[in-house]
Each structure stands twice: as structure tokens, then as C-alpha cells.
Amino acid sequence: MKATIIRSTIALIAVAVAWILGARQLSSLLDYTFTPRLYSLPVSPLAYSLNALKVGSLPLDFYADIRTLDVHVTCDSADRVTLSDGGKLFPMGKCISRDIRTGGFDFAPDPGDAVSLVVDRSMMSWPTFFEMNFMTGQSPSWTRHLYYRLRWNKASGSKLTMVWRFEQGFYPGAGWTSGMMTREGSTGLIQVDVIDAQ
């Protein structure tokens, strides 16, 4: 009887340790299958400056996670705004004003474009009981990923999908944070797909 209790206790401790150490990876794996939708965000106005796309009031920079992504947005002499991704080009619309100081610009989609920005979250949160924040003295007790998905469909059939991943922490008494926390090697721009009409 005593041996059974000891074995059960050891097994429970092992499961708890495995959960704490592996829950983040399991959550990320589950996110590839499904992420619940939280809400949609406004997609106007649109701007680009200092390697960041501003959609509505939300700045989304082009700094990638551990993978290398070669993404740029330019406005040419004919005021046409184009996104390039490793040699693939996607026409985003027309430049409506420029900022000479930063090289940035405001732009608008072409007529007939359908643009959306939605926020999804991880299906499963993971515990962060042992993380310490020496700056504020407070750390979240749970964390989950938030995914910002930009979808841009042209009337021609061409499509652009961009996905950013950030972390969102849960603080007892305060709830979930805004969800723009970064972690080196796991957050940032994680996906860019340009699909040309055939």
C-alpha cells in the first residue's frame, strides 16, 4: 500500500513537471490545427514606416521569429504600393501621402480589394508559475499566444496572408494583458504567403 502511494506520488510529480516544461510546445503544436477567434480589428487607415505595417492603429513590424523572412513594402514613382516576399510581388494599393523624414507613407487598397485583420488565441494556455520579472516584480501566472492574421484578397484572385504571433499573459486580479509581448525566437512575423491568380 505504502509503495503504491509513493509510486503514485512520483508519477504525479513527473506529470506536473512535464506539463510545466512542455506545455508551451504542446500549445504551439495544437495551434497549427485550430485557434479560436477573439475579434476583428479595423483595417483603415493603412501606413508603412520603419519596417512596420500600420493597420488601423496597430503597428505590426516585419521582424521575424527565428526564421529569415525577406519582406519589404515599397511605394514607386507611380504611387503604387507593392509588397515583396522573396521575389513574389503583391500589389497593395495606391500611396496617398509620404513622410520624407522617415521614408514612410500612407496608402489605400485598390477598389474591389477585401482586407481583414483578425485576432485568434491559443486553444491552450501554459503555466508560468516560476518565471520572474525583476523589472516590475510581477509575472503572469499563465501565458498564451495571440495570432494577428492579415488577409488581403484582390479582385483578380491574388491573395496575401500574413501572420504575427505574440504572447499574452494572465495576471491574477488584472486578467489578460493586451497581448503584444515578445519572446526572442518565438514571436513576431511567422508567416507570409503570396498566392498569384492562375
Protein Blocks (a to p, Z undefined) as FASTA:
>chain_A
ZZmmmmmmmmmmmmmmmmmmmmmmmmmmmmmmoccdfbdcdfbdcddeehiacehjaccd
fbdcfbdcdddddddfkopacddeehiacdfbjcfbdcfknopacddddehiacdddddd
dfbdcdffkbccfknopacfbdcddddddddddfkopacdddddddddddehklpaehla
ccehiacjfbdcddddZZ
